[in-house]
Amino acid sequence: MIIRKQPIISWLLDNNNTADEENLGIPMLDNREHFEYLYNGMQHLAGARDTSPDWGLPELVMPSFEKVMEKSAKSFFSIDHQLFQEFYADNVCGILLSRDCGTIVYGFGENKLYVWLFRQNDGKSQLLLYFYVESTEDNKRRIYTWPTLIDDEQLFSGNHEERKEIYEKLANKLIVYLAVKKYVKVETIVVPVGKVVKFDDTILDYKTKEKVRNESGQEVIVMDSRWFRKIVNDNDIFVRGFFRFQNKKNEKGEWYKELIFVDSYIRHGYHRDAKIEE
């Protein structure tokens, strides 16, 4: 995989950068209301940029990390509102490079999660989607956006039911991603500019062999996970692996919760280290 230069990333990470502004914009839409809504979304992002937030380095999610997100998602649904409050208090924001979605810019402010979704087209970064999310005390979410935006054929393809799920899927992806980063021990790898990093690992039934080349113009963090290193082998009762919160103390003696993965095991059986294929 090649991580290419994106004007939106260069523009966000350098407040003095004006050269990339001409390569940022809104798709030319026939629907004037949709165009103006996305334009206002871009202005909102520009206002956020002017406050010089700490976006951090762009983060690329590897398939192994996606597996951890999928398995741990249910563990976070019951504390959704708590997570919102924590991320808001910490002024969390960032840039997520997603293979299936595009480039996601996000930030918490005014007790809301703001999301901007960009796609790359002929060297330009175009704003495809803009919305914000609120979380209620009963762990429900309210999503605010232009009501007919997902009906715009110039922006989206697929049937209407699939389009309706876009907002919730993106919100879920971000919250679970951030929760895993905070509560799960994960591996991060920084890919320097112009360098290639090879990933070769086996997790559960998923095998990945991939090279990541960074041609973006800045360092990129690759989010990887190599937790799943245990194999069970017995004919007794099989117990599936699961996530749970474990109470722990930090160096100051303060209690906190860490999400841990309990390996699959067999009652009265045994388990051994898995072998990574060469």
Phi, psi and omega in degrees: 000139178250125174268109185266163178296136178232125181304324182296322181288314179300320181293318181291322186278348180229103183294342178268002183278115175246348183294327184274353183298327180289345177258014174250147177173193182246139175302145177286107185251145176289328180279111184294324180295319179294318179299314182293324179296313179292326177298316178296325176297321178293322178294322177298318178295321178297321177295320177295320179298323181297340179275000178055056177290162178271090181292336188073182177281152173302144183238126179259128181269121177275159179304325180296323178290322176300323179298317178297319179299316181298317184285333184262354187306314183297333180293338184260345184299324184283350178237029183303313182294320178300317179297317177305313182297320179295314182292325177293316180297329181270003181054044184292135174205165180176185181231120183246126177264110184246132182293323185266347183248316186128211179260118184253121173256132184218157177193146177261131178197148180056034181061031179227159171256119179260138184228131173237128180247123182247148170236154182259133183215111179054045178079003180250149175257120182244135179284118183262327188209143177214130178197170173223159189231139171245149177243133180265166184296337178269022176064031173257157180241146172243128182248131183242125179198178175287124192299331184255009185299319183289351177274353185285113182293339178283344181256323189229151172243179180090172182281169187294322181297320178294321181295322182298335183275353186301312184297312182294322179295317179294317178298315178300315182302314183292314182296314180295319179302311181293324179293319178297318178301322186277322190252348183248141175284110182238167180254129176243139181232124178270123178262112181295163179298131176076008182254164178239132176241133180260130176250125182217104186206164176232123178230126184050235179261013184254128177246136179226132172225111187208148174250137177244119178253128183260105176243027186276342182097351174215163178298150178229136176269129176259124180269111184236162176214131180229045182289319198278085187245013184247140175238135176256146184210094180194168181255006179278201183286125181270129178249123182289151175293155182205161177262148173206158177273131181247129176286130180219163176249141175271187183296337180272000181083012181270138180282143174210168180251135176236131178283123179241156176256123176268118185299151171301145179208167178243128180298131180065015180250214181211168172217159183220165179293138175284155177258129177281128181288141178277000000 
